[in-house]
Amino acid sequence: MKFKTIGGLSLVLGIGTSRLQAQRGTCEIENRFVRIGVSIIMKLTDKVGLVHQNEICKEIYKVFNVTTVMDLGAGNNPQEQVCHDLGIRQLLIDLGYPESNSESIIRRRVDILDFVKIQNEVFEFTGQTRVDCVVSIGNIEHLERHDGELLLDEVENWANKVVVFETPNGFVHQGPIDGNQHQIHLSGWTPSDFRKRGYKVYGTTGLKALKKNSDKGEYKFSVKGMRFLDVFISRVFFLKFFPNLCFNFLAYKEVKAF
């Protein structure tokens, strides 16, 4: 009887152990699938990314059938690929780069507040007094508020179809970069500043509440997965339609030249 009892107990324990091992195996498989799923989502997140100004600019250029663009404060020409894909000729205005000429890109060293010189460059570029679009990405915040207002007044005289600006949402601190004093942020702008002038506004580069008030756009919390959360919120909840919540915003205005 003792043998049978012990044998029965062994059998029960054996069955219990087998079930436990099976459950553990199932959990390991489930965890593996979860890890694979998370990995795929993270890779897709990196590929999709936050809403970028070029993504919106590309649609604007298509809608307004833009063929010529003057980029104020063009820097290293972040819109080159977009314009190349759409067959758009570019006039780049920037003090920090040498002048150059090519079939589709003309670069000139001109201060963006030298309105007379810019008007002359537009005429040389197009043979007319206007280009289809004037764009300024991440530039107006480097001007004093008064100078920024003057620029906003003037740009509509240089465009046939549309004007585009992109800038941080509110004042974001930035000092000199590699000793370049022109990189200092001197003013802050909000979506309402542009709406008052008749611009339509979209949010870019993710949720402002998640980021530090610095030019680097670093996250406030050093937690793994913050970028995924930022992209998820931005894309799933169409954050670009709520520019007041975004770190940066893009504003555009249709211009009707007479």
C-alpha positions as YAML, in Angstrom:
chain: A
units: angstrom
residues:
- id: 1
  name: MET
  ca: [0.00, 0.00, 0.00]
- id: 2
  name: LYS
  ca: [2.82, 2.32, 0.82]
- id: 3
  name: PHE
  ca: [4.40, 1.59, -2.53]
- id: 4
  name: LYS
  ca: [1.16, 2.25, -4.34]
- id: 5
  name: THR
  ca: [0.62, 5.45, -2.41]
- id: 6
  name: ILE
  ca: [4.11, 6.65, -3.13]
- id: 7
  name: GLY
  ca: [3.75, 5.57, -6.75]
- id: 8
  name: GLY
  ca: [0.44, 7.40, -7.02]
- id: 9
  name: LEU
  ca: [1.99, 10.49, -5.50]
- id: 10
  name: SER
  ca: [4.91, 10.25, -7.92]
- id: 11
  name: LEU
  ca: [2.48, 9.97, -10.80]
- id: 12
  name: VAL
  ca: [0.55, 13.02, -9.60]
- id: 13
  name: LEU
  ca: [3.76, 14.98, -9.09]
- id: 14
  name: GLY
  ca: [4.97, 13.89, -12.52]
- id: 15
  name: ILE
  ca: [1.77, 15.07, -14.17]
- id: 16
  name: GLY
  ca: [1.93, 18.35, -12.22]
- id: 17
  name: THR
  ca: [5.55, 18.90, -13.24]
- id: 18
  name: SER
  ca: [4.73, 18.19, -16.88]
- id: 19
  name: ARG
  ca: [1.88, 20.67, -16.79]
- id: 20
  name: LEU
  ca: [4.11, 23.29, -15.15]
- id: 21
  name: GLN
  ca: [6.82, 22.74, -17.76]
- id: 22
  name: ALA
  ca: [4.22, 23.01, -20.53]
- id: 23
  name: GLN
  ca: [2.92, 26.26, -19.04]
- id: 24
  name: ARG
  ca: [6.45, 27.61, -18.76]
- id: 25
  name: GLY
  ca: [7.11, 26.64, -22.37]
- id: 26
  name: THR
  ca: [3.93, 28.38, -23.46]
- id: 27
  name: CYS
  ca: [4.91, 31.50, -21.49]
- id: 28
  name: GLU
  ca: [8.38, 31.49, -23.05]
- id: 29
  name: ILE
  ca: [6.85, 31.25, -26.53]
- id: 30
  name: GLU
  ca: [4.39, 34.03, -25.72]
- id: 31
  name: ASN
  ca: [7.18, 36.19, -24.31]
- id: 32
  name: ARG
  ca: [9.28, 35.53, -27.39]
- id: 33
  name: PHE
  ca: [6.42, 36.63, -29.64]
- id: 34
  name: VAL
  ca: [5.91, 39.72, -27.48]
- id: 35
  name: ARG
  ca: [9.61, 40.59, -27.76]
- id: 36
  name: ILE
  ca: [9.52, 40.08, -31.52]
- id: 37
  name: GLY
  ca: [6.36, 42.18, -31.76]
- id: 38
  name: VAL
  ca: [7.89, 44.99, -29.70]
- id: 39
  name: SER
  ca: [11.05, 44.85, -31.80]
- id: 40
  name: ILE
  ca: [9.04, 45.13, -35.02]
- id: 41
  name: ILE
  ca: [6.99, 48.02, -33.62]
- id: 42
  name: MET
  ca: [10.15, 49.83, -32.51]
- id: 43
  name: LYS
  ca: [11.71, 49.43, -35.95]
- id: 44
  name: LEU
  ca: [8.52, 50.66, -37.61]
- id: 45
  name: THR
  ca: [8.51, 53.58, -35.18]
- id: 46
  name: ASP
  ca: [12.03, 54.55, -36.22]
- id: 47
  name: LYS
  ca: [11.07, 54.24, -39.88]
- id: 48
  name: VAL
  ca: [7.84, 56.24, -39.59]
- id: 49
  name: GLY
  ca: [9.27, 58.74, -37.13]
- id: 50
  name: LEU
  ca: [7.78, 61.94, -35.81]
- id: 51
  name: VAL
  ca: [5.91, 64.29, -38.12]
- id: 52
  name: HIS
  ca: [8.66, 66.19, -39.95]
- id: 53
  name: GLN
  ca: [8.36, 69.55, -41.69]
- id: 54
  name: ASN
  ca: [9.42, 68.04, -45.03]
- id: 55
  name: GLU
  ca: [6.48, 65.64, -44.86]
- id: 56
  name: ILE
  ca: [4.05, 68.57, -44.71]
- id: 57
  name: CYS
  ca: [6.02, 70.78, -47.10]
- id: 58
  name: LYS
  ca: [5.90, 68.08, -49.74]
- id: 59
  name: GLU
  ca: [2.11, 68.03, -49.63]
- id: 60
  name: ILE
  ca: [1.96, 71.84, -49.73]
- id: 61
  name: TYR
  ca: [4.22, 71.95, -52.78]
- id: 62
  name: LYS
  ca: [2.01, 69.41, -54.54]
- id: 63
  name: VAL
  ca: [-1.24, 71.21, -53.72]
- id: 64
  name: PHE
  ca: [0.05, 74.58, -54.90]
- id: 65
  name: ASN
  ca: [1.94, 73.14, -57.89]
- id: 66
  name: VAL
  ca: [5.19, 74.78, -56.75]
- id: 67
  name: THR
  ca: [8.05, 74.84, -59.27]
- id: 68
  name: THR
  ca: [10.38, 77.40, -57.64]
- id: 69
  name: VAL
  ca: [11.27, 77.83, -53.96]
- id: 70
  name: MET
  ca: [13.32, 80.46, -52.16]
- id: 71
  name: ASP
  ca: [14.62, 79.06, -48.86]
- id: 72
  name: LEU
  ca: [15.57, 81.75, -46.32]
- id: 73
  name: GLY
  ca: [18.29, 80.64, -43.91]
- id: 74
  name: ALA
  ca: [18.66, 77.42, -45.88]
- id: 75
  name: GLY
  ca: [21.68, 76.08, -43.99]
- id: 76
  name: ASN
  ca: [22.68, 72.66, -45.32]
- id: 77
  name: ASN
  ca: [19.55, 72.51, -47.47]
- id: 78
  name: PRO
  ca: [17.38, 69.97, -45.58]
- id: 79
  name: GLN
  ca: [14.71, 70.24, -48.30]
- id: 80
  name: GLU
  ca: [16.99, 69.20, -51.14]
- id: 81
  name: GLN
  ca: [15.55, 65.69, -51.50]
- id: 82
  name: VAL
  ca: [11.93, 66.87, -51.36]
- id: 83
  name: CYS
  ca: [12.53, 69.50, -54.03]
- id: 84
  name: HIS
  ca: [14.54, 67.08, -56.17]
- id: 85
  name: ASP
  ca: [11.73, 64.51, -56.04]
- id: 86
  name: LEU
  ca: [9.19, 67.12, -57.19]
- id: 87
  name: GLY
  ca: [11.41, 68.78, -59.80]
- id: 88
  name: ILE
  ca: [11.49, 72.09, -57.91]
- id: 89
  name: ARG
  ca: [14.26, 74.64, -58.50]
- id: 90
  name: GLN
  ca: [15.72, 76.19, -55.34]
- id: 91
  name: LEU
  ca: [17.17, 79.60, -54.48]
- id: 92
  name: LEU
  ca: [19.01, 79.23, -51.17]
- id: 93
  name: ILE
  ca: [19.65, 82.35, -49.08]
- id: 94
  name: ASP
  ca: [22.17, 81.97, -46.24]
- id: 95
  name: LEU
  ca: [25.24, 83.82, -44.93]
- id: 96
  name: GLY
  ca: [26.99, 80.70, -43.69]
- id: 97
  name: TYR
  ca: [27.66, 78.91, -46.98]
- id: 98
  name: PRO
  ca: [29.63, 79.85, -50.12]
- id: 99
  name: GLU
  ca: [27.76, 80.83, -53.26]
- id: 100
  name: SER
  ca: [27.22, 78.16, -55.89]
- id: 101
  name: ASN
  ca: [25.29, 77.46, -59.08]
- id: 102
  name: SER
  ca: [23.81, 74.30, -60.51]
- id: 103
  name: GLU
  ca: [20.94, 73.48, -62.82]
- id: 104
  name: SER
  ca: [18.38, 73.21, -60.03]
- id: 105
  name: ILE
  ca: [20.03, 74.85, -56.99]
- id: 106
  name: ILE
  ca: [21.35, 78.41, -56.70]
- id: 107
  name: ARG
  ca: [22.98, 79.45, -53.42]
- id: 108
  name: ARG
  ca: [23.59, 83.08, -52.47]
- id: 109
  name: ARG
  ca: [25.27, 84.65, -49.42]
- id: 110
  name: VAL
  ca: [22.73, 87.27, -48.41]
- id: 111
  name: ASP
  ca: [21.45, 88.49, -45.04]
- id: 112
  name: ILE
  ca: [17.76, 87.54, -44.82]
- id: 113
  name: LEU
  ca: [17.00, 91.07, -43.59]
- id: 114
  name: ASP
  ca: [18.58, 92.64, -46.69]
- id: 115
  name: PHE
  ca: [15.24, 92.84, -48.46]
- id: 116
  name: VAL
  ca: [16.48, 94.84, -51.46]
- id: 117
  name: LYS
  ca: [19.27, 92.35, -52.19]
- id: 118
  name: ILE
  ca: [16.89, 89.42, -51.82]
- id: 119
  name: GLN
  ca: [14.44, 90.99, -54.27]
- id: 120
  name: ASN
  ca: [17.29, 91.33, -56.78]
- id: 121
  name: GLU
  ca: [18.24, 87.68, -56.30]
- id: 122
  name: VAL
  ca: [14.64, 86.62, -56.90]
- id: 123
  name: PHE
  ca: [14.58, 88.52, -60.19]
- id: 124
  name: GLU
  ca: [17.88, 86.97, -61.32]
- id: 125
  name: PHE
  ca: [16.61, 83.51, -60.37]
- id: 126
  name: THR
  ca: [13.19, 83.66, -62.04]
- id: 127
  name: GLY
  ca: [13.27, 86.66, -64.37]
- id: 128
  name: GLN
  ca: [10.26, 87.84, -62.37]
- id: 129
  name: THR
  ca: [9.67, 89.59, -59.05]
- id: 130
  name: ARG
  ca: [8.40, 86.46, -57.28]
- id: 131
  name: VAL
  ca: [9.03, 82.76, -56.75]
- id: 132
  name: ASP
  ca: [6.19, 80.26, -56.29]
- id: 133
  name: CYS
  ca: [7.03, 79.65, -52.63]
- id: 134
  name: VAL
  ca: [9.10, 81.27, -49.90]
- id: 135
  name: VAL
  ca: [10.06, 78.89, -47.10]
- id: 136
  name: SER
  ca: [11.98, 79.42, -43.86]
- id: 137
  name: ILE
  ca: [12.64, 76.40, -41.66]
- id: 138
  name: GLY
  ca: [13.99, 76.92, -38.14]
- id: 139
  name: ASN
  ca: [15.10, 80.46, -38.82]
- id: 140
  name: ILE
  ca: [12.75, 83.18, -37.54]
- id: 141
  name: GLU
  ca: [13.55, 82.30, -33.91]
- id: 142
  name: HIS
  ca: [17.12, 83.52, -34.56]
- id: 143
  name: LEU
  ca: [15.83, 87.05, -35.15]
- id: 144
  name: GLU
  ca: [14.78, 89.70, -32.68]
- id: 145
  name: ARG
  ca: [10.99, 89.89, -32.43]
- id: 146
  name: HIS
  ca: [10.80, 93.18, -34.33]
- id: 147
  name: ASP
  ca: [12.97, 91.86, -37.17]
- id: 148
  name: GLY
  ca: [10.89, 88.70, -37.35]
- id: 149
  name: GLU
  ca: [7.73, 90.77, -37.75]
- id: 150
  name: LEU
  ca: [9.40, 92.76, -40.56]
- id: 151
  name: LEU
  ca: [10.34, 89.52, -42.31]
- id: 152
  name: LEU
  ca: [6.78, 88.22, -42.04]
- id: 153
  name: ASP
  ca: [5.53, 91.46, -43.59]
- id: 154
  name: GLU
  ca: [8.00, 91.24, -46.47]
- id: 155
  name: VAL
  ca: [7.92, 87.58, -47.54]
- id: 156
  name: GLU
  ca: [4.46, 87.85, -49.07]
- id: 157
  name: ASN
  ca: [5.92, 90.28, -51.61]
- id: 158
  name: TRP
  ca: [8.29, 87.56, -52.86]
- id: 159
  name: ALA
  ca: [5.82, 84.68, -53.33]
- id: 160
  name: ASN
  ca: [3.31, 83.92, -56.07]
- id: 161
  name: LYS
  ca: [1.52, 81.05, -54.35]
- id: 162
  name: VAL
  ca: [2.45, 80.21, -50.76]
- id: 163
  name: VAL
  ca: [4.68, 81.13, -47.81]
- id: 164
  name: VAL
  ca: [5.89, 78.54, -45.27]
- id: 165
  name: PHE
  ca: [7.54, 78.94, -41.85]
- id: 166
  name: GLU
  ca: [8.59, 76.36, -39.28]
- id: 167
  name: THR
  ca: [9.78, 77.25, -35.78]
- id: 168
  name: PRO
  ca: [9.75, 75.99, -32.16]
- id: 169
  name: ASN
  ca: [6.50, 76.35, -30.25]
- id: 170
  name: GLY
  ca: [7.33, 79.16, -27.82]
- id: 171
  name: PHE
  ca: [10.79, 80.29, -26.80]
- id: 172
  name: VAL
  ca: [13.34, 77.46, -26.75]
- id: 173
  name: HIS
  ca: [16.77, 78.21, -25.32]
- id: 174
  name: GLN
  ca: [19.74, 77.84, -27.66]
- id: 175
  name: GLY
  ca: [23.16, 79.43, -27.32]
- id: 176
  name: PRO
  ca: [26.01, 79.66, -29.85]
- id: 177
  name: ILE
  ca: [26.89, 76.44, -31.67]
- id: 178
  name: ASP
  ca: [30.61, 75.98, -32.34]
- id: 179
  name: GLY
  ca: [31.04, 79.67, -31.63]
- id: 180
  name: ASN
  ca: [28.45, 80.68, -34.23]
- id: 181
  name: GLN
  ca: [26.54, 83.60, -32.71]
- id: 182
  name: HIS
  ca: [23.92, 83.40, -35.48]
- id: 183
  name: GLN
  ca: [22.66, 80.16, -33.89]
- id: 184
  name: ILE
  ca: [21.41, 81.92, -30.75]
- id: 185
  name: HIS
  ca: [17.63, 81.97, -30.30]
- id: 186
  name: LEU
  ca: [16.45, 85.55, -29.84]
- id: 187
  name: SER
  ca: [12.67, 85.18, -30.00]
- id: 188
  name: GLY
  ca: [9.84, 82.75, -29.44]
- id: 189
  name: TRP
  ca: [6.72, 82.28, -31.58]
- id: 190
  name: THR
  ca: [3.39, 80.53, -31.07]
- id: 191
  name: PRO
  ca: [0.75, 79.16, -33.44]
- id: 192
  name: SER
  ca: [-1.52, 82.09, -32.57]
- id: 193
  name: ASP
  ca: [1.13, 84.55, -33.79]
- id: 194
  name: PHE
  ca: [0.79, 83.07, -37.26]
- id: 195
  name: ARG
  ca: [-2.95, 82.44, -37.19]
- id: 196
  name: LYS
  ca: [-3.45, 86.16, -36.59]
- id: 197
  name: ARG
  ca: [-1.71, 86.74, -39.90]
- id: 198
  name: GLY
  ca: [-3.93, 84.29, -41.78]
- id: 199
  name: TYR
  ca: [-1.68, 81.23, -41.66]
- id: 200
  name: LYS
  ca: [-2.84, 77.64, -41.27]
- id: 201
  name: VAL
  ca: [-0.78, 75.79, -38.68]
- id: 202
  name: TYR
  ca: [0.32, 72.15, -38.19]
- id: 203
  name: GLY
  ca: [2.31, 70.60, -35.35]
- id: 204
  name: THR
  ca: [5.65, 68.84, -35.95]
- id: 205
  name: THR
  ca: [8.36, 66.89, -34.10]
- id: 206
  name: GLY
  ca: [6.23, 65.36, -31.37]
- id: 207
  name: LEU
  ca: [4.68, 66.23, -28.04]
- id: 208
  name: LYS
  ca: [6.11, 69.30, -26.32]
- id: 209
  name: ALA
  ca: [5.21, 68.07, -22.82]
- id: 210
  name: LEU
  ca: [7.65, 65.15, -23.17]
- id: 211
  name: LYS
  ca: [10.67, 67.29, -24.05]
- id: 212
  name: LYS
  ca: [13.08, 69.60, -22.28]
- id: 213
  name: ASN
  ca: [13.11, 73.29, -23.18]
- id: 214
  name: SER
  ca: [16.29, 73.02, -25.24]
- id: 215
  name: ASP
  ca: [17.29, 73.06, -28.89]
- id: 216
  name: LYS
  ca: [18.29, 69.38, -28.78]
- id: 217
  name: GLY
  ca: [14.73, 68.19, -28.24]
- id: 218
  name: GLU
  ca: [15.83, 65.82, -25.46]
- id: 219
  name: TYR
  ca: [13.19, 63.99, -23.46]
- id: 220
  name: LYS
  ca: [12.49, 64.99, -19.85]
- id: 221
  name: PHE
  ca: [12.45, 61.38, -18.70]
- id: 222
  name: SER
  ca: [15.39, 58.99, -19.19]
- id: 223
  name: VAL
  ca: [13.12, 56.02, -19.74]
- id: 224
  name: LYS
  ca: [13.49, 53.48, -22.54]
- id: 225
  name: GLY
  ca: [10.70, 53.74, -25.07]
- id: 226
  name: MET
  ca: [10.10, 57.51, -24.83]
- id: 227
  name: ARG
  ca: [10.60, 57.99, -28.56]
- id: 228
  name: PHE
  ca: [8.17, 55.16, -29.28]
- id: 229
  name: LEU
  ca: [5.60, 56.81, -26.99]
- id: 230
  name: ASP
  ca: [6.17, 60.17, -28.68]
- id: 231
  name: VAL
  ca: [5.74, 58.73, -32.18]
- id: 232
  name: PHE
  ca: [2.73, 56.65, -31.13]
- id: 233
  name: ILE
  ca: [0.93, 59.66, -29.64]
- id: 234
  name: SER
  ca: [1.86, 61.85, -32.60]
- id: 235
  name: ARG
  ca: [0.69, 59.43, -35.26]
- id: 236
  name: VAL
  ca: [-2.27, 57.66, -33.66]
- id: 237
  name: PHE
  ca: [-3.84, 60.81, -32.24]
- id: 238
  name: PHE
  ca: [-3.00, 62.97, -35.30]
- id: 239
  name: LEU
  ca: [-1.09, 65.42, -33.14]
- id: 240
  name: LYS
  ca: [-0.19, 67.56, -36.17]
- id: 241
  name: PHE
  ca: [-3.75, 68.94, -36.03]
- id: 242
  name: PHE
  ca: [-3.07, 70.17, -32.47]
- id: 243
  name: PRO
  ca: [-0.01, 72.40, -32.96]
- id: 244
  name: ASN
  ca: [-0.29, 74.00, -29.51]
- id: 245
  name: LEU
  ca: [0.69, 70.61, -28.06]
- id: 246
  name: CYS
  ca: [3.69, 70.08, -30.33]
- id: 247
  name: PHE
  ca: [7.35, 70.92, -29.84]
- id: 248
  name: ASN
  ca: [7.58, 72.68, -33.22]
- id: 249
  name: PHE
  ca: [4.96, 73.89, -35.65]
- id: 250
  name: LEU
  ca: [4.74, 74.64, -39.36]
- id: 251
  name: ALA
  ca: [2.63, 77.51, -40.67]
- id: 252
  name: TYR
  ca: [1.69, 78.22, -44.27]
- id: 253
  name: LYS
  ca: [-0.30, 80.93, -46.00]
- id: 254
  name: GLU
  ca: [-1.68, 81.10, -49.49]
- id: 255
  name: VAL
  ca: [-0.55, 84.23, -51.31]
- id: 256
  name: LYS
  ca: [-2.55, 85.74, -54.14]
- id: 257
  name: ALA
  ca: [-0.22, 87.91, -56.18]
- id: 258
  name: PHE
  ca: [-1.81, 90.55, -58.38]
...
